[in-house]
């Protein structure tokens, strides 16, 4: 299943059949614990006790070459339950991002609407209530609303493009 691919920066790099690369434990986990006699203790596989080459992306358990299962997007998982949970979390994140795009689009629309109404109020104040403060205030509010509509619209387009 796993074959040696190369040595990179002094670390052995492995590659599986889906071309997902990962490194061995002494390069992947430089923060390994020191024991009382000064030697280092490397992370071990949670199931087999062998030296870990990866960490489960969902639960954080150490994985040996026999336990490592890629779960798309170059992430390793230890079980089908972790893979399902990771997929569920990815779907939830996509839903949140989709709702934020919808929210930015709605905010853009309502900002344009309020800006247009404020500008119409400024024009109405010019003809019916010639009070300079009221005219400048409503016109200023209209410009701020239109500028925020442009800003929200750009955010929504940027998020759609990603």
WONOR-V816298 format. One record per helix or strand of 2 or more residues. SS is the DSSP state (A for helix, B for strand). FROM is the first residue (numbers start at 1). LEN is the number of residues. If there is no record, write none. Layout:
BEGIN
ss->SS from->FROM len->LEN
ss->SS from->FROM len->LEN
END
This chain:
BEGIN
ss->B from->2 len->7
ss->B from->11 len->6
ss->B from->21 len->3
ss->A from->25 len->4
ss->B from->33 len->2
ss->B from->40 len->2
ss->B from->54 len->2
ss->B from->62 len->2
ss->B from->69 len->2
ss->B from->76 len->2
ss->A from->80 len->49
ss->A from->132 len->30
END
